[in-house]
Amino acid sequence: MRAIKVIHVHLRGKRRDLYFGSITAIYSVLSAEEVGASKEYLLHAGLSGGGTIMTKCAIIKQSTLITSRQNRSRDNG
């Protein structure tokens, strides 16, 4: 099994959910105004411990995506 960090951003007014691999990736798609917080704020806000940040515009959570390793020999036959 592998665990991959995922950051979930729920935009409140738009009822839209987006998923990112890093805080930096959030700001390649959304502006600080759309998120309701600056990149620097989120980097220091404590999301890594499974925390949740709520702004007037968004709910931001960090979680773990759990995947299983694929066994190629089973998949091919």
N, CA, C and O atoms as CSV, one atom per row, in Angstrom:
chain,resi,resn,atom,element,x,y,z
A,1,MET,N,N,0.828,-1.180,0.000
A,1,MET,CA,C,0.000,0.000,0.000
A,1,MET,C,C,0.874,1.247,0.000
A,1,MET,O,O,1.971,1.264,0.559
A,2,ARG,N,N,0.364,2.273,-0.634
A,2,ARG,CA,C,1.032,3.569,-0.666
A,2,ARG,C,C,0.069,4.625,-0.152
A,2,ARG,O,O,-1.143,4.524,-0.341
A,3,ALA,N,N,0.622,5.640,0.499
A,3,ALA,CA,C,-0.179,6.768,0.956
A,3,ALA,C,C,0.313,8.024,0.244
A,3,ALA,O,O,1.507,8.323,0.246
A,4,ILE,N,N,-0.607,8.745,-0.356
A,4,ILE,CA,C,-0.285,9.958,-1.101
A,4,ILE,C,C,-1.048,11.121,-0.484
A,4,ILE,O,O,-2.250,11.028,-0.237
A,5,LYS,N,N,-0.332,12.225,-0.236
A,5,LYS,CA,C,-0.961,13.410,0.331
A,5,LYS,C,C,-1.900,14.041,-0.691
A,5,LYS,O,O,-1.554,14.174,-1.865
A,6,VAL,N,N,-3.092,14.429,-0.236
A,6,VAL,CA,C,-4.075,15.094,-1.080
A,6,VAL,C,C,-4.637,16.284,-0.307
A,6,VAL,O,O,-4.966,16.171,0.874
A,7,ILE,N,N,-4.741,17.417,-0.982
A,7,ILE,CA,C,-5.353,18.584,-0.355
A,7,ILE,C,C,-6.668,18.851,-1.078
A,7,ILE,O,O,-6.701,19.074,-2.288
A,8,HIS,N,N,-7.747,18.824,-0.307
A,8,HIS,CA,C,-9.100,19.008,-0.823
A,8,HIS,C,C,-9.510,20.454,-0.563
A,8,HIS,O,O,-9.460,20.930,0.570
A,9,VAL,N,N,-9.917,21.143,-1.624
A,9,VAL,CA,C,-10.397,22.523,-1.507
A,9,VAL,C,C,-11.851,22.535,-1.952
A,9,VAL,O,O,-12.168,22.240,-3.105
A,10,HIS,N,N,-12.728,22.883,-1.017
A,10,HIS,CA,C,-14.159,23.029,-1.322
A,10,HIS,C,C,-14.461,24.516,-1.390
A,10,HIS,O,O,-14.370,25.220,-0.385
A,11,LEU,N,N,-14.820,24.992,-2.575
A,11,LEU,CA,C,-15.171,26.402,-2.748
A,11,LEU,C,C,-16.631,26.563,-2.365
A,11,LEU,O,O,-17.521,26.033,-3.030
A,12,ARG,N,N,-16.871,27.299,-1.289
A,12,ARG,CA,C,-18.216,27.400,-0.702
A,12,ARG,C,C,-19.258,27.981,-1.644
A,12,ARG,O,O,-20.283,27.344,-1.885
A,13,GLY,N,N,-19.029,29.157,-2.178
A,13,GLY,CA,C,-20.027,29.828,-3.007
A,13,GLY,C,C,-20.315,29.110,-4.307
A,13,GLY,O,O,-21.436,29.164,-4.813
A,14,LYS,N,N,-19.320,28.440,-4.852
A,14,LYS,CA,C,-19.456,27.778,-6.146
A,14,LYS,C,C,-19.841,26.310,-6.013
A,14,LYS,O,O,-20.140,25.652,-7.010
A,15,ARG,N,N,-19.836,25.796,-4.789
A,15,ARG,CA,C,-20.100,24.369,-4.559
A,15,ARG,C,C,-19.246,23.508,-5.469
A,15,ARG,O,O,-19.736,22.619,-6.165
A,16,ARG,N,N,-17.977,23.793,-5.443
A,16,ARG,CA,C,-17.009,23.115,-6.315
A,16,ARG,C,C,-15.922,22.489,-5.455
A,16,ARG,O,O,-15.458,23.108,-4.497
A,17,ASP,N,N,-15.513,21.277,-5.783
A,17,ASP,CA,C,-14.465,20.581,-5.059
A,17,ASP,C,C,-13.287,20.339,-5.992
A,17,ASP,O,O,-13.449,19.857,-7.113
A,18,LEU,N,N,-12.093,20.686,-5.503
A,18,LEU,CA,C,-10.861,20.481,-6.252
A,18,LEU,C,C,-9.875,19.742,-5.366
A,18,LEU,O,O,-9.897,19.893,-4.144
A,19,TYR,N,N,-9.009,18.942,-5.975
A,19,TYR,CA,C,-8.039,18.134,-5.238
A,19,TYR,C,C,-6.647,18.410,-5.780
A,19,TYR,O,O,-6.441,18.443,-6.994
A,20,PHE,N,N,-5.687,18.609,-4.873
A,20,PHE,CA,C,-4.336,18.997,-5.245
A,20,PHE,C,C,-3.318,18.134,-4.512
A,20,PHE,O,O,-3.614,17.551,-3.469
A,21,GLY,N,N,-2.115,18.062,-5.073
A,21,GLY,CA,C,-1.023,17.319,-4.465
A,21,GLY,C,C,-0.157,18.162,-3.552
A,21,GLY,O,O,0.673,17.623,-2.821
A,22,SER,N,N,-0.334,19.485,-3.578
A,22,SER,CA,C,0.445,20.365,-2.717
A,22,SER,C,C,-0.274,21.699,-2.568
A,22,SER,O,O,-1.173,22.025,-3.343
A,23,ILE,N,N,0.134,22.460,-1.566
A,23,ILE,CA,C,-0.426,23.797,-1.373
A,23,ILE,C,C,-0.032,24.689,-2.540
A,23,ILE,O,O,-0.843,25.488,-3.008
A,24,THR,N,N,1.189,24.564,-3.010
A,24,THR,CA,C,1.640,25.365,-4.146
A,24,THR,C,C,0.767,25.121,-5.376
A,24,THR,O,O,0.476,26.057,-6.120
A,25,ALA,N,N,0.351,23.890,-5.595
A,25,ALA,CA,C,-0.489,23.558,-6.749
A,25,ALA,C,C,-1.845,24.258,-6.690
A,25,ALA,O,O,-2.419,24.579,-7.730
A,26,ILE,N,N,-2.357,24.495,-5.493
A,26,ILE,CA,C,-3.631,25.207,-5.344
A,26,ILE,C,C,-3.558,26.553,-6.054
A,26,ILE,O,O,-4.476,26.943,-6.776
A,27,TYR,N,N,-2.445,27.257,-5.834
A,27,TYR,CA,C,-2.313,28.616,-6.349
A,27,TYR,C,C,-1.894,28.662,-7.821
A,27,TYR,O,O,-1.758,29.746,-8.388
A,28,SER,N,N,-1.691,27.509,-8.437
A,28,SER,CA,C,-1.495,27.482,-9.888
A,28,SER,C,C,-2.843,27.475,-10.602
A,28,SER,O,O,-2.918,27.733,-11.803
A,29,VAL,N,N,-3.918,27.175,-9.848
A,29,VAL,CA,C,-5.264,27.123,-10.414
A,29,VAL,C,C,-6.154,28.233,-9.848
A,29,VAL,O,O,-6.936,28.838,-10.581
A,30,LEU,N,N,-6.036,28.495,-8.561
A,30,LEU,CA,C,-6.890,29.467,-7.876
A,30,LEU,C,C,-6.073,30.648,-7.375
A,30,LEU,O,O,-4.873,30.529,-7.126
A,31,SER,N,N,-6.731,31.778,-7.231
A,31,SER,CA,C,-6.072,32.960,-6.661
A,31,SER,C,C,-6.262,32.961,-5.152
A,31,SER,O,O,-7.116,32.249,-4.624
A,32,ALA,N,N,-5.463,33.762,-4.466
A,32,ALA,CA,C,-5.600,33.901,-3.012
A,32,ALA,C,C,-6.992,34.418,-2.660
A,32,ALA,O,O,-7.536,34.048,-1.620
A,33,GLU,N,N,-7.567,35.251,-3.491
A,33,GLU,CA,C,-8.914,35.775,-3.247
A,33,GLU,C,C,-9.966,34.668,-3.341
A,33,GLU,O,O,-10.920,34.652,-2.563
A,34,GLU,N,N,-9.797,33.749,-4.283
A,34,GLU,CA,C,-10.744,32.638,-4.431
A,34,GLU,C,C,-10.655,31.674,-3.255
A,34,GLU,O,O,-11.666,31.110,-2.836
A,35,VAL,N,N,-9.456,31.484,-2.721
A,35,VAL,CA,C,-9.237,30.581,-1.591
A,35,VAL,C,C,-9.598,31.264,-0.275
A,35,VAL,O,O,-10.066,30.620,0.664
A,36,GLY,N,N,-9.378,32.559,-0.222
A,36,GLY,CA,C,-9.639,33.297,1.010
A,36,GLY,C,C,-8.452,33.314,1.948
A,36,GLY,O,O,-8.586,33.695,3.111
A,37,ALA,N,N,-7.289,32.905,1.459
A,37,ALA,CA,C,-6.066,32.875,2.268
A,37,ALA,C,C,-4.862,32.861,1.335
A,37,ALA,O,O,-4.938,32.372,0.208
A,38,SER,N,N,-3.769,33.397,1.813
A,38,SER,CA,C,-2.548,33.404,1.013
A,38,SER,C,C,-1.851,32.044,1.080
A,38,SER,O,O,-2.110,31.239,1.974
A,39,LYS,N,N,-0.982,31.814,0.137
A,39,LYS,CA,C,-0.178,30.587,0.112
A,39,LYS,C,C,0.649,30.469,1.390
A,39,LYS,O,O,0.726,29.394,1.985
A,40,GLU,N,N,1.259,31.559,1.807
A,40,GLU,CA,C,2.090,31.559,3.015
A,40,GLU,C,C,1.276,31.181,4.248
A,40,GLU,O,O,1.763,30.463,5.122
A,41,TYR,N,N,0.042,31.664,4.317
A,41,TYR,CA,C,-0.825,31.330,5.449
A,41,TYR,C,C,-1.073,29.820,5.497
A,41,TYR,O,O,-0.930,29.196,6.548
A,42,LEU,N,N,-1.444,29.241,4.361
A,42,LEU,CA,C,-1.724,27.799,4.341
A,42,LEU,C,C,-0.487,26.968,4.632
A,42,LEU,O,O,-0.574,25.921,5.275
A,43,LEU,N,N,0.678,27.435,4.157
A,43,LEU,CA,C,1.914,26.691,4.412
A,43,LEU,C,C,2.229,26.605,5.904
A,43,LEU,O,O,2.870,25.650,6.342
A,44,HIS,N,N,1.791,27.582,6.684
A,44,HIS,CA,C,2.086,27.615,8.114
A,44,HIS,C,C,0.862,27.312,8.991
A,44,HIS,O,O,0.940,27.438,10.213
A,45,ALA,N,N,-0.247,26.921,8.393
A,45,ALA,CA,C,-1.504,26.780,9.127
A,45,ALA,C,C,-1.669,25.434,9.826
A,45,ALA,O,O,-2.575,25.288,10.647
A,46,GLY,N,N,-0.841,24.467,9.533
A,46,GLY,CA,C,-0.946,23.181,10.214
A,46,GLY,C,C,-1.851,22.180,9.545
A,46,GLY,O,O,-2.503,21.397,10.236
A,47,LEU,N,N,-1.919,22.173,8.251
A,47,LEU,CA,C,-2.731,21.184,7.546
A,47,LEU,C,C,-2.145,19.784,7.632
A,47,LEU,O,O,-2.883,18.805,7.523
A,48,SER,N,N,-0.851,19.666,7.824
A,48,SER,CA,C,-0.179,18.368,7.758
A,48,SER,C,C,-0.654,17.374,8.808
A,48,SER,O,O,-0.534,16.167,8.595
A,49,GLY,N,N,-1.178,17.828,9.913
A,49,GLY,CA,C,-1.672,16.924,10.942
A,49,GLY,C,C,-3.114,16.530,10.747
A,49,GLY,O,O,-3.771,16.100,11.696
A,50,GLY,N,N,-3.621,16.667,9.537
A,50,GLY,CA,C,-5.015,16.328,9.273
A,50,GLY,C,C,-5.956,17.459,9.626
A,50,GLY,O,O,-7.157,17.241,9.788
A,51,GLY,N,N,-5.424,18.665,9.746
A,51,GLY,CA,C,-6.234,19.810,10.121
A,51,GLY,C,C,-7.116,20.310,8.993
A,51,GLY,O,O,-6.969,19.919,7.835
A,52,THR,N,N,-8.032,21.182,9.365
A,52,THR,CA,C,-8.945,21.803,8.423
A,52,THR,C,C,-8.861,23.310,8.603
A,52,THR,O,O,-8.866,23.810,9.728
A,53,ILE,N,N,-8.783,24.032,7.490
A,53,ILE,CA,C,-8.789,25.483,7.512
A,53,ILE,C,C,-10.075,25.939,6.843
A,53,ILE,O,O,-10.389,25.518,5.730
A,54,MET,N,N,-10.817,26.798,7.524
A,54,MET,CA,C,-12.043,27.346,6.965
A,54,MET,C,C,-11.858,28.838,6.755
A,54,MET,O,O,-11.504,29.567,7.682
A,55,THR,N,N,-12.101,29.288,5.531
A,55,THR,CA,C,-12.088,30.707,5.223
A,55,THR,C,C,-13.496,31.088,4.777
A,55,THR,O,O,-14.375,30.231,4.684
A,56,LYS,N,N,-13.706,32.358,4.505
A,56,LYS,CA,C,-15.036,32.773,4.048
A,56,LYS,C,C,-15.349,32.216,2.663
A,56,LYS,O,O,-16.514,32.149,2.271
A,57,CYS,N,N,-14.320,31.818,1.924
A,57,CYS,CA,C,-14.498,31.339,0.545
A,57,CYS,C,C,-14.356,29.838,0.380
A,57,CYS,O,O,-14.908,29.268,-0.561
A,58,ALA,N,N,-13.621,29.181,1.282
A,58,ALA,CA,C,-13.278,27.773,1.040
A,58,ALA,C,C,-13.064,27.009,2.344
A,58,ALA,O,O,-12.827,27.588,3.405
A,59,ILE,N,N,-13.155,25.698,2.221
A,59,ILE,CA,C,-12.762,24.775,3.278
A,59,ILE,C,C,-11.609,23.968,2.706
A,59,ILE,O,O,-11.745,23.344,1.654
A,60,ILE,N,N,-10.471,23.980,3.397
A,60,ILE,CA,C,-9.270,23.314,2.905
A,60,ILE,C,C,-8.877,22.231,3.892
A,60,ILE,O,O,-8.706,22.502,5.080
A,61,LYS,N,N,-8.734,21.005,3.408
A,61,LYS,CA,C,-8.363,19.870,4.249
A,61,LYS,C,C,-7.224,19.108,3.593
A,61,LYS,O,O,-7.155,18.993,2.370
A,62,GLN,N,N,-6.346,18.597,4.416
A,62,GLN,CA,C,-5.314,17.697,3.904
A,62,GLN,C,C,-5.640,16.299,4.383
A,62,GLN,O,O,-5.982,16.095,5.548
A,63,SER,N,N,-5.533,15.343,3.487
A,63,SER,CA,C,-5.833,13.963,3.825
A,63,SER,C,C,-4.848,13.055,3.103
A,63,SER,O,O,-3.904,13.520,2.465
A,64,THR,N,N,-5.081,11.770,3.213
A,64,THR,CA,C,-4.215,10.781,2.587
A,64,THR,C,C,-5.031,9.904,1.659
A,64,THR,O,O,-6.073,9.373,2.043
A,65,LEU,N,N,-4.553,9.758,0.442
A,65,LEU,CA,C,-5.138,8.845,-0.521
A,65,LEU,C,C,-4.381,7.539,-0.402
A,65,LEU,O,O,-3.162,7.504,-0.567
A,66,ILE,N,N,-5.089,6.479,-0.119
A,66,ILE,CA,C,-4.447,5.175,0.054
A,66,ILE,C,C,-4.649,4.369,-1.221
A,66,ILE,O,O,-5.774,4.177,-1.682
A,67,THR,N,N,-3.548,3.905,-1.777
A,67,THR,CA,C,-3.600,3.109,-2.996
A,67,THR,C,C,-2.916,1.768,-2.744
A,67,THR,O,O,-2.131,1.620,-1.807
A,68,SER,N,N,-3.224,0.809,-3.588
A,68,SER,CA,C,-2.535,-0.474,-3.488
A,68,SER,C,C,-1.570,-0.587,-4.650
A,68,SER,O,O,-1.790,-0.016,-5.718
A,69,ARG,N,N,-0.520,-1.315,-4.434
A,69,ARG,CA,C,0.443,-1.553,-5.502
A,69,ARG,C,C,-0.152,-2.569,-6.460
A,69,ARG,O,O,-0.797,-3.532,-6.046
A,70,GLN,N,N,0.073,-2.341,-7.747
A,70,GLN,CA,C,-0.437,-3.270,-8.755
A,70,GLN,C,C,0.568,-4.393,-8.970
A,70,GLN,O,O,1.775,-4.161,-9.030
A,71,ASN,N,N,0.061,-5.597,-9.083
A,71,ASN,CA,C,0.889,-6.740,-9.398
A,71,ASN,C,C,0.736,-6.993,-10.898
A,71,ASN,O,O,-0.283,-7.529,-11.332
A,72,ARG,N,N,1.722,-6.620,-11.679
A,72,ARG,CA,C,1.629,-6.689,-13.143
A,72,ARG,C,C,1.418,-8.121,-13.642
A,72,ARG,O,O,0.712,-8.314,-14.632
A,73,SER,N,N,2.004,-9.124,-12.994
A,73,SER,CA,C,1.852,-10.496,-13.491
A,73,SER,C,C,0.419,-10.979,-13.370
A,73,SER,O,O,-0.035,-11.754,-14.211
A,74,ARG,N,N,-0.300,-10.549,-12.356
A,74,ARG,CA,C,-1.719,-10.926,-12.220
A,74,ARG,C,C,-2.594,-10.200,-13.223
A,74,ARG,O,O,-3.565,-10.771,-13.722
A,75,ASP,N,N,-2.265,-8.939,-13.530
A,75,ASP,CA,C,-3.061,-8.148,-14.436
A,75,ASP,C,C,-2.959,-8.649,-15.881
A,75,ASP,O,O,-3.866,-8.419,-16.680
A,76,ASN,N,N,-1.867,-9.327,-16.216
A,76,ASN,CA,C,-1.646,-9.761,-17.598
A,76,ASN,C,C,-2.093,-11.197,-17.869
A,76,ASN,O,O,-1.852,-11.702,-18.966
A,77,GLY,N,N,-2.710,-11.849,-16.950
A,77,GLY,CA,C,-3.033,-13.209,-17.300
A,77,GLY,C,C,-3.971,-13.821,-16.416
A,77,GLY,O,O,-4.331,-14.983,-16.606
